[in-house]
Amino acid sequence: MKDVVLVHGAWHGGWCWRRVTDRLRAAGHRAYAPTLTGLADRGHLLQPSVTLETHVQDVIGLLEFEDIDDAVLCGHSYGGLVAAVVADRVPERIGHLVFLDALVPASGQSAMDLLGETEGVPDLLRQLAREAGDGWRVPPSAFTAEALGVDDPADAAWLSSRLTDHPLSTLEEPVDLAGGVDNVRRTFVRAEKFPATWADDLLAAAREDSGWEHHSIPAGHDLIVTHPDEVTEILLR
């Protein structure tokens, strides 16, 4: 029996992992999909003081209070930053770290750094925060289900109705890594149909590093919704 901890990305919540957690539990494993502070069902806690460190503590607290050791820790998208810091802080609790089309930071990097100015995403996020988020929260308006690779009308409606504002500070805060994460087994999974230079670069880096495993799934960015079987298979592997 495995303990699998799943960390969602920006604008999402623990709800987005439902199809994956259902499959993991049906296979006899313990699956946890916490919602990070200020998102989704914890949206009532959204405030300017929510930071990346807040989200790191969300996950560390889960590991400690659920007595989880040797976990498969998986971060999707922004959740990769959270998962990386968690694994760096408590590597003794992590058996394998999976970056699911996720940001993989080096110490001192923020999400904005990894996204890269050339794609214009950081400028767009800050503009959304200024124009529709009181300067400190980013609404999900530019990140449609279609952009996230969810084409089925029912799935797209389900996804779109649940995306919530995300605190801008978590995307601008650089991570501080002490090297603990380097001792954890790591895997990068690329969603092949999501056009993102940063994700292509991270997959290329994983392929060149013998310390990493790597996989690709022919899916868009929200492959946890569209390809739960393939995601579950990798997590169990």
C-alpha positions, -999 to +999 in steps of 0.1 A: +000+000+000+013+034-010+007+069+004+002+092-025+000+130-019-012+151-048-006+189-050-027+209-074-017+238-095-028+274-096-065+283-097-074+246-089-081+227-057-080+192-044-112+185-064-092+184-097-076+151-086-109+133-081-105+108-110-069+100-100-077+096-063-107+073-071-084+051-091-056+050-065-080+041-037-097+015-058-062-001-062-059-002-024-037+028-018-041+059+004-045+091-017-045+126-003-054+157-024-053+187-001-066+221-012-040+248-007-049+278+015-070+304-004-081+281-033-113+263-041-131+251-010-106+270+011-112+302-009-126+319+021-090+321+034-077+339+004-059+371+015-027+390+006-008+373+034-011+339+017+024+330+002+042+300-012+054+292+023+018+290+034+012+263+008+044+245+017+032+243+053-002+230+041+015+200+027+040+195+054+012+196+080-007+169+061+024+147+060+030+151+098-006+148+110-013+118+088+020+101+098+030+098+062+064+084+054+079+072+021+052+091+002+048+095-036+045+133-037+032+146-070+029+183-079+010+195-110+019+228-127+025+254-099+022+225-074+057+215-085+072+245-066+053+235-035+063+198-038+099+207-044+102+228-013+083+202+008+106+174-004+136+196+004+124+203+039+113+168+048+131+144+024+128+116+050+090+115+044+093+114+006+100+082-014+095+096-048+088+131-062+068+135-094+066+167-114+034+164-135+039+190-163+051+210-133+075+238-125+108+225-113+127+252-094+163+257-086+170+276-054+163+313-058+138+308-087+102+318-086+073+306-108+076+338-128+113+331-134+105+296-147+076+307-169+100+331-187+093+366-199+095+356-236+061+339-235+045+369-219+028+349-191+043+368-162+032+401-176-003+387-183-006+374-147+004+407-132-019+426-155-048+404-145-040+410-109-039+448-114-071+449-135-093+424-118-076+412-086-070+443-065-033+440-073-027+408-053-048+380-067-049+365-102-083+355-116-085+324-139-101+343-168-073+338-192-069+301-185-098+285-202-106+248-202-096+248-239-062+263-231-057+237-204-064+209-229-099+199-217-121+196-248-150+174-236-179+199-231-190+183-198-155+182-184-148+218-196-180+230-179-170+212-147-135+225-147-144+261-156-170+263-128-144+254-101-114+276-110-108+303-084-085+333-079-048+325-071-026+347-048+000+365-070+026+365-042+030+327-045+041+331-081+066+358-074+082+343-042+116+326-049+121+291-034+149+285-009+163+250-013+190+235+009+198+204-012+175+179+005+154+175-026+184+163-045+184+131-025+149+122-034+141+101-065+124+123-091+103+119-122+092+145-148+060+139-168+054+160-198+019+167-212+029+166-249+000+187-263+005+216-240+027+242-259+050+256-232+087+263-237+094+260-200+079+225-199+099+214-230+131+227-213+124+208-181+117+176-199+150+180-219+169+185-186+153+154-171+163+133-201+199+145-198+201+138-160+206+102-150+191+109-117+157+116-132+130+094-147+109+109-174+076+101-192+053+118-217+015+116-221-003+128-253-025+152-234-030+189-226-019+205-194-048+194-172-041+157-179-053+148-144-088+155-157-084+141-192-060+112-187-064+099-152-056+063-162-022+072-176-014+095-146-024+068-121-003+042-139+028+064-136+022+072-100+018+035-092+049+026-112 
